[in-house]
Amino acid sequence: MKASAPREYMDATGCAPLVAQLLYNRGIAPADVPSFMDPDLFREHSPFDLADAGKAVCRINTALMRHETIGVFGDFDVDGMTATAVISEALTWLGAKVVTHIPNRFTQGHGLNASGVAELHGKGASLVITCDCGISDLDEADKSAALGVDLIVTDHHVPLTRLPKAVAVVNAKRRDSKYPFREFAGVGIAFKLMQAVYAGRNDASRLDELLELVALGTVADMVALVGDNRMLVQKGLRVLNRTARPGLQALIQASGLTPGSITSFDISWALGPRINSSGRIDDADMSLRLLMTASPDEAAKLAAELDVVNSQRQLLTTEVYDKVAEQLASQLDRPLLFAADSSYPEGVIGLVAGKVSKEFYRPAVVVTSGDELCRGSSRSIPEFDLAAALEQCSSLLVSFGGHPLAAGFAVTPQNLPVLEERLVGLAVGQLDGLDLHPHVDVDAEVRLKDLGGDSYKLMRSLEPFGQQNAEPAFLSRGVEVVECRSFRNHEKWTSLRLRQNGATWDAVDFRTLRGPDDIPRLIDLVYNLRMRRWNGEEVLQAHILDLAPSALD
């Protein structure tokens, strides 16, 4: 349970008590509250504070003056595709001829590859700008230079000791970067570079149209929603909720969302997975076309196709998870779980690793093994830095990259057992003796009736919620379960009717998997509060995170 905010803090913020407590829990200083709540008050730093931003702008301006074709090399996740769209559209508005390339996950894999650069070069590109990739692809950058292509790398992953060979490497995590914020997504770095390109131009404000793409990529990539990221997502959600982009209009409709009320939660659970699905099952180019099309007819067609592909992705993820969980049954005493098989489809192993890590609260690695190359995806817990662990194993790897909580790699079949042994050894060294159980940070203990009226609206003023700005979690004790039943399609998901001191609430439980027969009559529960929209009506609903028999019974 979080400590109560001091009275002087409550007074200094000038906010309602509930909001002030939530701000205090998130470490927001009173002086920073105005800019936290209102993105228009946030002070952005110059994009030229990013190392090499000036070099990149000079080379791009030269390309514009010489009417060179500019290639944009992206990645097949939401972050990479939105970053590709941001740079492509911003440069097209300046009169550039732009060609794009999104690598195929199954034939080219993650990151920069010389074959993709050669494809862009074949289309006339003499300058190639990477998006969300390239920082650790040293050999591929050398091969690209050998083709006679100038390279600008924009990326947000942690740099290696040596930077790739390029005209410019724009990454806030560079040690010599003067930009005070470091945790951008790839699309955030792409947008900052375009800010630098547009600096001093009369039409610089037009870049605001692209903020909806920045919001999509930033939320979907699960970077921290603080500082610059929070401001970009706040502004981006404004644009997204009145989007004129045909592809996003069609995707919002296909997702069953309501324009004007889209949140970061909707990006995480509805829009982002659909955009990601094409690259997981087939070719990500479908999603990039959706983001960039000007045709409502094409947008509607692509959005419908993505909806179908996303359903296929969900079924495949469940099937593979069941196989992986069976394989891991004998490993559950290990601090790191590692599963490899040639039957695991590469497109969903990251999702499966995430489910495994969440279910067992361990770092999890899932590998698609092959005769010549094995590709792995991993997800972790806060106590274990995956990116650092893979760097310590770099001598075994063909390639690798990622974040502390999510990373990928390629390894030869001969080195796969050694890699498993080394990663497990690192996990033993770092996690031994720790109590590895998930926990929920509770913001406040309340009665159900305390959250009625304007409380929900006040709480939502802290949006967007995400990494390092978690959705508020509340504890209520001695709550009566008036009604409890299973969902028709899942016997361990429950719908509840709760009552406490005359206040009655609807609730759902997708987390504890207890089932109606295992839920006591009187409970203590921890929950988020969300708005449920059904048949045009809005009803507040508690989303249960955990529950236990009440000590007040």
C-alpha positions as CSV (number, residue, x, y, z in Angstrom):
1,M,0.0,0.0,0.0
2,K,1.3,3.4,-0.9
3,A,1.9,5.9,1.9
4,S,-0.6,8.8,2.3
5,A,0.4,12.0,0.7
6,P,1.6,14.7,3.2
7,R,-0.8,17.5,3.8
8,E,1.7,20.1,2.4
9,Y,1.9,18.1,-0.8
10,M,-1.9,17.9,-1.1
11,D,-2.1,21.7,-0.6
12,A,0.7,22.5,-3.0
13,T,-0.8,20.6,-6.0
14,G,-4.2,22.3,-5.8
15,C,-5.8,19.1,-7.0
16,A,-8.7,17.1,-5.6
17,P,-7.5,14.8,-2.8
18,L,-7.8,11.6,-4.9
19,V,-5.9,13.1,-7.8
20,A,-3.2,14.5,-5.4
21,Q,-2.7,11.1,-3.8
22,L,-2.3,9.5,-7.2
23,L,0.2,12.1,-8.3
24,Y,2.1,11.7,-5.1
25,N,2.2,7.9,-5.6
26,R,3.8,8.5,-9.0
27,G,6.5,10.8,-7.7
28,I,5.2,13.9,-9.5
29,A,6.6,17.0,-7.8
30,P,4.1,19.8,-7.2
31,A,5.9,22.1,-9.6
32,D,5.6,19.5,-12.4
33,V,1.9,18.8,-11.9
34,P,0.7,21.5,-14.5
35,S,2.8,20.1,-17.3
36,F,2.0,16.5,-16.3
37,M,-1.7,17.2,-16.6
38,D,-1.5,19.6,-19.6
39,P,0.8,18.6,-22.5
40,D,0.7,22.2,-23.9
41,L,2.6,23.3,-20.8
42,F,5.4,20.7,-21.2
43,R,8.7,22.2,-22.2
44,E,10.3,20.3,-25.1
45,H,14.0,20.3,-25.6
46,S,15.6,21.0,-29.0
47,P,15.8,17.9,-31.2
48,F,19.3,19.1,-32.1
49,D,20.3,18.0,-28.5
50,L,20.2,14.5,-29.9
51,A,23.7,13.4,-31.0
52,D,24.1,13.5,-34.8
53,A,20.8,15.2,-35.4
54,G,22.5,18.1,-37.1
55,K,24.5,15.7,-39.4
56,A,21.3,13.8,-40.3
57,V,19.5,17.1,-41.2
58,C,22.4,18.3,-43.4
59,R,22.4,15.0,-45.3
60,I,18.6,15.0,-45.7
61,N,18.6,18.6,-46.9
62,T,21.2,17.7,-49.4
63,A,19.0,14.8,-50.6
64,L,16.1,17.2,-50.9
65,M,18.0,19.7,-52.9
66,R,19.5,17.1,-55.3
67,H,16.1,15.4,-55.7
68,E,17.6,12.1,-54.5
69,T,15.3,9.2,-53.8
70,I,15.3,8.5,-50.0
71,G,14.7,5.0,-48.7
72,V,13.1,4.4,-45.3
73,F,13.9,1.0,-43.7
74,G,11.5,0.1,-40.9
75,D,10.7,-2.8,-38.7
76,F,7.6,-5.1,-38.6
77,D,6.1,-4.1,-35.3
78,V,3.8,-1.1,-34.6
79,D,6.8,1.1,-33.4
80,G,8.8,0.4,-36.6
81,M,5.8,0.8,-39.0
82,T,4.6,4.1,-37.4
83,A,8.2,5.4,-37.4
84,T,8.4,4.5,-41.1
85,A,5.1,6.3,-41.8
86,V,6.2,9.4,-39.9
87,I,9.5,9.8,-41.8
88,S,8.0,8.9,-45.1
89,E,5.1,11.3,-44.9
90,A,7.1,14.2,-43.4
91,L,9.7,14.0,-46.2
92,T,7.1,13.5,-48.9
93,W,5.4,16.8,-47.8
94,L,8.8,18.4,-48.5
95,G,8.8,17.1,-52.1
96,A,11.0,14.1,-51.5
97,K,10.6,10.8,-53.5
98,V,10.4,8.2,-50.8
99,V,10.5,4.4,-51.0
100,T,9.9,2.1,-48.0
101,H,10.9,-1.3,-46.9
102,I,9.6,-3.4,-44.1
103,P,11.6,-6.6,-43.7
104,N,9.8,-10.0,-43.7
105,R,10.0,-11.6,-40.3
106,F,10.3,-15.1,-41.7
107,T,12.8,-14.5,-44.5
108,Q,14.9,-11.6,-43.3
109,G,14.3,-11.4,-39.5
110,H,14.6,-8.5,-37.2
111,G,16.7,-5.4,-37.8
112,L,18.7,-3.9,-40.6
113,N,19.7,-6.2,-43.4
114,A,21.8,-5.6,-46.5
115,S,19.3,-7.3,-48.8
116,G,16.6,-4.8,-47.8
117,V,19.0,-1.9,-48.3
118,A,19.9,-3.4,-51.7
119,E,16.2,-3.5,-52.6
120,L,15.8,0.2,-51.7
121,H,19.0,1.0,-53.6
122,G,17.6,-0.8,-56.6
123,K,14.6,1.5,-56.5
124,G,17.0,4.5,-56.7
125,A,17.6,5.3,-53.1
126,S,21.1,6.8,-52.4
127,L,20.2,7.6,-48.8
128,V,18.5,5.2,-46.5
129,I,17.0,6.1,-43.1
130,T,16.4,3.3,-40.6
131,C,13.5,3.3,-38.2
132,D,13.5,1.4,-34.9
133,C,16.5,-0.6,-35.9
134,G,20.2,-0.5,-36.9
135,I,21.9,0.4,-33.7
136,S,23.4,-3.1,-33.2
137,D,23.5,-4.2,-36.8
138,L,27.2,-3.4,-37.4
139,D,27.9,-5.9,-40.1
140,E,24.8,-5.0,-42.0
141,A,25.7,-1.3,-41.8
142,D,29.1,-2.1,-43.3
143,K,27.5,-4.1,-46.1
144,S,25.1,-1.2,-46.8
145,A,28.0,1.2,-47.0
146,A,29.7,-1.1,-49.5
147,L,26.7,-0.8,-51.7
148,G,27.4,2.9,-52.0
149,V,24.3,3.9,-49.9
150,D,24.5,6.6,-47.2
151,L,22.9,5.4,-44.0
152,I,21.2,7.4,-41.3
153,V,20.3,5.2,-38.3
154,T,17.3,6.2,-36.1
155,D,16.8,3.8,-33.2
156,H,16.0,3.7,-29.5
157,H,17.6,0.4,-28.5
158,V,20.7,0.4,-26.3
159,P,23.9,1.0,-28.4
160,L,26.8,-1.3,-28.3
161,T,30.3,-0.1,-27.6
162,R,30.8,0.6,-31.3
163,L,28.3,2.4,-33.3
164,P,27.3,1.3,-36.8
165,K,29.0,2.9,-39.8
166,A,26.6,5.6,-40.9
167,V,26.4,9.3,-41.8
168,A,24.5,9.8,-38.6
169,V,23.3,7.7,-35.7
170,V,20.4,9.3,-33.9
171,N,19.6,7.6,-30.6
172,A,18.8,9.3,-27.3
173,K,20.6,6.4,-25.5
174,R,23.9,7.4,-26.9
175,R,26.3,8.4,-24.2
176,D,27.1,11.7,-25.9
177,S,23.5,12.6,-26.4
178,K,22.6,15.9,-24.7
179,Y,18.9,15.3,-24.8
180,P,17.8,14.9,-21.2
181,F,15.1,12.3,-21.9
182,R,16.3,8.9,-23.1
183,E,13.4,6.5,-23.1
184,F,11.8,7.3,-26.5
185,A,10.2,4.6,-28.7
186,G,11.6,4.3,-32.2
187,V,8.8,6.5,-33.5
188,G,9.6,9.1,-30.9
189,I,13.2,9.4,-32.3
190,A,11.8,9.5,-35.9
191,F,9.5,12.3,-34.9
192,K,12.3,14.3,-33.2
193,L,14.4,14.0,-36.3
194,M,11.6,15.3,-38.4
195,Q,11.2,18.2,-36.0
196,A,14.9,19.0,-36.6
197,V,14.3,18.8,-40.4
198,Y,11.4,21.1,-40.2
199,A,13.0,23.5,-37.8
200,G,12.6,27.1,-39.1
201,R,10.1,26.1,-41.8
202,N,6.8,27.8,-42.0
203,D,4.9,24.6,-42.2
204,A,6.5,23.0,-39.1
205,S,3.2,22.8,-37.3
206,R,2.0,20.3,-39.9
207,L,4.0,17.7,-38.1
208,D,1.3,17.7,-35.4
209,E,-0.8,15.6,-37.8
210,L,1.7,12.8,-37.3
211,L,1.3,12.7,-33.5
212,E,-1.4,10.0,-33.7
213,L,1.2,7.7,-35.3
214,V,3.7,8.6,-32.5
215,A,1.0,7.8,-29.9
216,L,0.3,4.4,-31.5
217,G,4.0,3.3,-31.7
218,T,4.9,4.7,-28.3
219,V,2.1,2.9,-26.4
220,A,2.4,-0.3,-28.4
221,D,6.1,-0.5,-27.7
222,M,5.5,-0.3,-23.9
223,V,8.1,2.4,-23.2
224,A,7.7,4.5,-20.1
225,L,4.8,7.0,-20.4
226,V,6.6,9.8,-18.6
227,G,8.4,12.9,-19.7
228,D,8.5,13.5,-23.5
229,N,6.7,10.2,-24.1
230,R,3.8,11.2,-22.0
231,M,3.5,14.6,-23.7
232,L,3.7,13.0,-27.2
233,V,1.0,10.4,-26.4
234,Q,-1.3,13.0,-24.8
235,K,-1.1,15.1,-27.9
236,G,-1.3,12.1,-30.1
237,L,-4.5,10.8,-28.5
238,R,-6.1,14.2,-29.3
239,V,-5.3,13.7,-32.9
240,L,-6.2,10.0,-32.9
241,N,-9.6,10.8,-31.5
242,R,-10.5,13.0,-34.4
243,T,-8.4,11.3,-37.0
244,A,-8.8,12.1,-40.7
245,R,-6.5,9.2,-41.6
246,P,-8.7,6.7,-43.6
247,G,-6.7,3.7,-42.3
248,L,-7.1,4.6,-38.7
249,Q,-10.8,5.5,-39.2
250,A,-11.4,2.0,-40.7
251,L,-9.3,0.2,-38.0
252,I,-11.1,2.0,-35.2
253,Q,-14.4,0.9,-36.7
254,A,-13.2,-2.7,-37.2
255,S,-12.0,-2.8,-33.6
256,G,-15.4,-1.7,-32.2
257,L,-14.0,1.4,-30.6
258,T,-15.8,4.7,-30.3
259,P,-14.1,7.7,-32.0
260,G,-13.6,10.5,-29.4
261,S,-13.0,8.2,-26.4
262,I,-10.0,6.2,-27.4
263,T,-7.4,5.7,-24.7
264,S,-3.9,4.2,-24.4
265,F,-5.7,1.1,-23.2
266,D,-7.4,0.8,-26.5
267,I,-4.1,1.1,-28.3
268,S,-2.6,-1.6,-26.2
269,W,-5.5,-4.1,-26.5
270,A,-7.3,-3.3,-29.8
271,L,-5.4,-1.2,-32.3
272,G,-1.8,-2.2,-31.6
273,P,-2.4,-6.0,-31.8
274,R,-4.3,-5.6,-35.1
275,I,-1.5,-3.5,-36.7
276,N,1.1,-6.1,-35.3
277,S,-0.8,-9.1,-36.5
278,S,0.1,-8.9,-40.2
279,G,3.9,-9.1,-39.5
280,R,3.3,-12.0,-37.1
281,I,1.4,-14.2,-39.6
282,D,2.5,-13.0,-43.0
283,D,3.8,-9.7,-44.4
284,A,3.8,-6.5,-42.3
285,D,3.5,-4.4,-45.5
286,M,-0.3,-4.7,-45.2
287,S,-0.3,-2.7,-42.0
288,L,2.0,0.0,-43.3
289,R,-0.3,0.4,-46.3
290,L,-3.2,0.7,-44.0
291,L,-1.5,3.5,-42.0
292,M,-0.5,5.5,-45.1
293,T,-3.4,4.9,-47.6
294,A,-5.5,7.9,-48.7
295,S,-8.3,5.7,-50.0
296,P,-11.2,5.0,-47.7
297,D,-12.1,1.9,-49.8
298,E,-8.6,0.4,-49.6
299,A,-8.6,1.3,-45.9
300,A,-11.8,-0.6,-45.2
301,K,-10.6,-3.6,-47.1
302,L,-7.2,-3.7,-45.3
303,A,-8.8,-3.1,-41.8
304,A,-11.2,-6.1,-42.4
305,E,-8.3,-8.3,-43.5
306,L,-6.3,-7.3,-40.4
307,D,-9.2,-8.1,-38.2
308,V,-9.3,-11.7,-39.6
309,V,-5.5,-12.0,-39.4
310,N,-5.6,-10.9,-35.8
311,S,-8.1,-13.6,-34.9
312,Q,-5.9,-16.1,-36.5
313,R,-3.0,-14.8,-34.5
314,Q,-4.9,-15.1,-31.3
315,L,-5.8,-18.8,-32.0
316,L,-2.2,-19.6,-33.0
317,T,-0.8,-17.9,-29.8
318,T,-3.1,-20.1,-27.6
319,E,-2.1,-23.3,-29.5
320,V,1.6,-22.6,-29.2
321,Y,1.4,-21.5,-25.5
322,D,-0.2,-24.8,-24.6
323,K,2.7,-26.7,-26.3
324,V,5.3,-24.5,-24.6
325,A,3.7,-24.8,-21.2
326,E,3.8,-28.6,-21.5
327,Q,7.4,-28.5,-22.5
328,L,8.2,-26.2,-19.5
329,A,6.5,-28.4,-16.9
330,S,9.8,-29.9,-15.8
331,Q,11.6,-26.5,-15.6
332,L,9.4,-24.6,-13.2
333,D,12.0,-24.8,-10.4
334,R,14.4,-22.8,-12.6
335,P,14.7,-19.0,-12.4
336,L,14.6,-18.7,-16.2
337,L,12.3,-20.7,-18.5
338,F,13.6,-21.8,-21.9
339,A,11.7,-23.6,-24.6
340,A,12.8,-24.4,-28.1
341,D,11.2,-26.4,-30.9
342,S,11.1,-26.2,-34.7
343,S,7.3,-26.3,-34.6
344,Y,7.0,-22.9,-32.8
345,P,6.0,-20.2,-35.4
346,E,8.4,-17.3,-35.2
347,G,5.6,-14.8,-35.5
348,V,4.0,-15.5,-32.1
349,I,6.9,-16.7,-29.9
350,G,7.3,-13.2,-28.4
351,L,3.6,-13.2,-27.4
352,V,4.0,-16.7,-26.0
353,A,7.1,-15.8,-24.0
354,G,5.2,-12.9,-22.6
355,K,2.3,-15.1,-21.4
356,V,4.8,-17.6,-19.9
357,S,6.7,-14.8,-18.1
358,K,3.4,-13.4,-16.7
359,E,2.0,-16.7,-15.7
360,F,5.1,-18.0,-13.9
361,Y,6.8,-14.7,-13.0
362,R,10.1,-15.7,-14.5
363,P,12.2,-14.5,-17.5
364,A,11.0,-16.6,-20.4
365,V,12.7,-17.5,-23.7
366,V,10.9,-19.2,-26.6
367,V,12.9,-20.3,-29.6
368,T,12.0,-21.3,-33.1
369,S,14.8,-23.8,-33.9
370,G,16.1,-24.4,-37.4
371,D,18.7,-26.4,-39.2
372,E,20.9,-23.3,-39.9
373,L,19.6,-20.6,-37.5
374,C,17.5,-20.5,-34.4
375,R,15.5,-17.3,-33.7
376,G,14.4,-16.5,-30.1
377,S,12.2,-14.0,-28.4
378,S,12.2,-13.4,-24.7
379,R,10.2,-11.5,-22.0
380,S,11.3,-10.7,-18.5
381,I,10.4,-9.4,-15.1
382,P,11.8,-6.1,-13.6
383,E,14.4,-8.1,-11.5
384,F,16.2,-9.4,-14.6
385,D,17.6,-7.3,-17.5
386,L,17.3,-9.3,-20.7
387,A,19.2,-6.9,-22.9
388,A,22.2,-6.9,-20.6
389,A,22.0,-10.7,-20.3
390,L,22.1,-11.1,-24.0
391,E,25.0,-8.7,-24.3
392,Q,26.9,-10.9,-21.9
393,C,26.2,-13.8,-24.3
394,S,27.0,-11.9,-27.4
395,S,29.9,-14.1,-28.4
396,L,27.4,-16.9,-28.9
397,L,24.9,-14.9,-30.9
398,V,24.5,-14.1,-34.6
399,S,22.5,-11.0,-33.7
400,F,20.5,-9.6,-30.8
401,G,18.7,-6.5,-29.6
402,G,15.9,-5.2,-27.4
403,H,15.0,-3.8,-24.0
404,P,15.5,-5.0,-20.4
405,L,12.0,-6.6,-20.5
406,A,11.8,-7.7,-24.1
407,A,14.5,-8.9,-26.4
408,G,15.2,-11.1,-29.4
409,F,18.2,-12.9,-30.9
410,A,19.4,-15.3,-33.5
411,V,21.8,-18.1,-32.7
412,T,23.2,-21.1,-34.5
413,P,21.9,-24.6,-33.5
414,Q,25.3,-25.5,-32.1
415,N,25.3,-22.6,-29.7
416,L,21.7,-22.9,-28.6
417,P,22.3,-25.3,-25.7
418,V,25.3,-23.3,-24.5
419,L,23.1,-20.1,-24.7
420,E,20.4,-21.7,-22.6
421,E,22.9,-22.8,-20.0
422,R,24.5,-19.4,-19.8
423,L,21.2,-17.5,-19.5
424,V,20.0,-19.8,-16.8
425,G,23.3,-19.3,-15.0
426,L,23.0,-15.6,-15.2
427,A,19.4,-15.8,-13.9
428,V,20.6,-18.0,-11.0
429,G,23.2,-15.4,-10.1
430,Q,20.9,-12.5,-10.2
431,L,17.6,-14.0,-8.9
432,D,18.7,-16.5,-6.3
433,G,17.2,-15.8,-3.0
434,L,14.6,-13.3,-4.3
435,D,10.9,-13.8,-3.7
436,L,9.7,-14.0,-7.3
437,H,6.1,-13.2,-7.1
438,P,4.1,-10.6,-9.0
439,H,2.8,-7.7,-6.9
440,V,0.3,-4.9,-7.4
441,D,1.0,-1.4,-6.1
442,V,-2.1,-0.3,-4.4
443,D,-2.8,3.4,-4.7
444,A,-5.3,3.8,-1.9
445,E,-7.8,1.8,0.3
446,V,-11.3,3.0,-0.4
447,R,-14.9,2.1,0.0
448,L,-16.9,1.4,-3.2
449,K,-19.1,4.5,-2.6
450,D,-15.9,6.7,-2.5
451,L,-15.4,6.1,-6.2
452,G,-18.8,7.3,-7.4
453,G,-19.7,10.7,-8.8
454,D,-16.8,12.7,-10.3
455,S,-14.1,10.5,-8.8
456,Y,-13.7,8.5,-12.0
457,K,-13.4,11.6,-14.2
458,L,-10.8,13.1,-11.9
459,M,-8.8,9.9,-11.9
460,R,-8.8,9.7,-15.7
461,S,-7.2,13.2,-15.8
462,L,-3.9,11.3,-15.2
463,E,-4.2,9.4,-18.5
464,P,-2.5,8.2,-20.6
465,F,-1.7,5.2,-18.4
466,G,1.1,2.8,-19.2
467,Q,4.6,2.0,-18.1
468,Q,5.7,4.0,-15.1
469,N,2.3,5.6,-15.0
470,A,0.2,2.6,-14.0
471,E,-3.6,2.6,-14.1
472,P,-4.7,3.4,-10.5
473,A,-5.3,0.3,-8.3
474,F,-7.6,0.4,-5.3
475,L,-8.2,-1.9,-2.3
476,S,-11.7,-2.4,-0.8
477,R,-12.3,-4.7,2.2
478,G,-15.3,-6.5,3.3
479,V,-17.1,-6.5,0.0
480,E,-20.1,-8.8,-0.5
481,V,-20.4,-10.9,-3.6
482,V,-24.1,-10.7,-4.4
483,E,-23.8,-12.5,-7.7
484,C,-21.1,-14.4,-9.5
485,R,-21.2,-16.3,-12.8
486,S,-18.8,-17.6,-15.5
487,F,-18.5,-16.1,-18.9
488,R,-20.0,-18.5,-21.5
489,N,-16.8,-18.8,-23.4
490,H,-14.5,-19.2,-20.4
491,E,-15.4,-20.9,-17.2
492,K,-12.6,-19.3,-15.2
493,W,-13.6,-15.8,-16.2
494,T,-16.2,-14.4,-13.9
495,S,-18.8,-11.6,-13.9
496,L,-19.7,-10.3,-10.4
497,R,-22.1,-8.1,-8.7
498,L,-20.6,-6.5,-5.6
499,R,-22.1,-4.6,-2.6
500,Q,-20.6,-2.6,0.2
501,N,-22.3,-0.1,2.6
502,G,-25.2,0.4,0.2
503,A,-23.1,0.9,-2.9
504,T,-23.4,-1.7,-5.7
505,W,-20.9,-2.3,-8.5
506,D,-20.4,-4.5,-11.5
507,A,-17.0,-6.3,-11.7
508,V,-15.2,-8.7,-13.9
509,D,-12.4,-11.1,-13.0
510,F,-10.1,-12.1,-15.9
511,R,-7.0,-12.4,-13.7
512,T,-7.4,-14.8,-10.7
513,L,-9.0,-17.7,-12.7
514,R,-10.8,-18.9,-9.7
515,G,-14.3,-19.6,-11.1
516,P,-17.6,-18.9,-9.3
517,D,-17.3,-21.8,-6.9
518,D,-13.9,-20.6,-5.6
519,I,-14.9,-17.0,-4.8
520,P,-16.0,-16.5,-1.2
521,R,-19.2,-14.6,-0.2
522,L,-17.2,-11.8,1.5
523,I,-13.9,-10.6,-0.1
524,D,-11.1,-8.1,0.0
525,L,-10.2,-7.1,-3.6
526,V,-7.7,-5.0,-5.5
527,Y,-9.0,-3.6,-8.8
528,N,-8.8,-1.0,-11.5
529,L,-11.8,1.1,-12.4
530,R,-12.9,1.3,-16.0
531,M,-15.8,2.6,-18.1
532,R,-17.8,-0.2,-19.8
533,R,-19.6,0.9,-23.0
534,W,-22.5,-1.3,-24.1
535,N,-25.4,-0.4,-26.4
536,G,-24.7,3.2,-26.2
537,E,-24.5,3.3,-22.4
538,E,-21.5,3.9,-20.1
539,V,-21.3,2.0,-16.8
540,L,-18.4,2.0,-14.3
541,Q,-16.9,-1.5,-13.8
542,A,-14.3,-2.9,-11.4
543,H,-11.6,-5.0,-13.1
544,I,-10.3,-7.3,-10.4
545,L,-6.5,-7.8,-10.1
546,D,-6.6,-10.0,-7.0
547,L,-9.0,-11.1,-4.3
548,A,-9.0,-13.0,-1.0
549,P,-11.4,-14.1,1.7
550,S,-12.2,-11.0,3.8
551,A,-10.8,-10.9,7.3
552,L,-14.0,-9.0,8.2
553,D,-16.1,-12.0,7.6
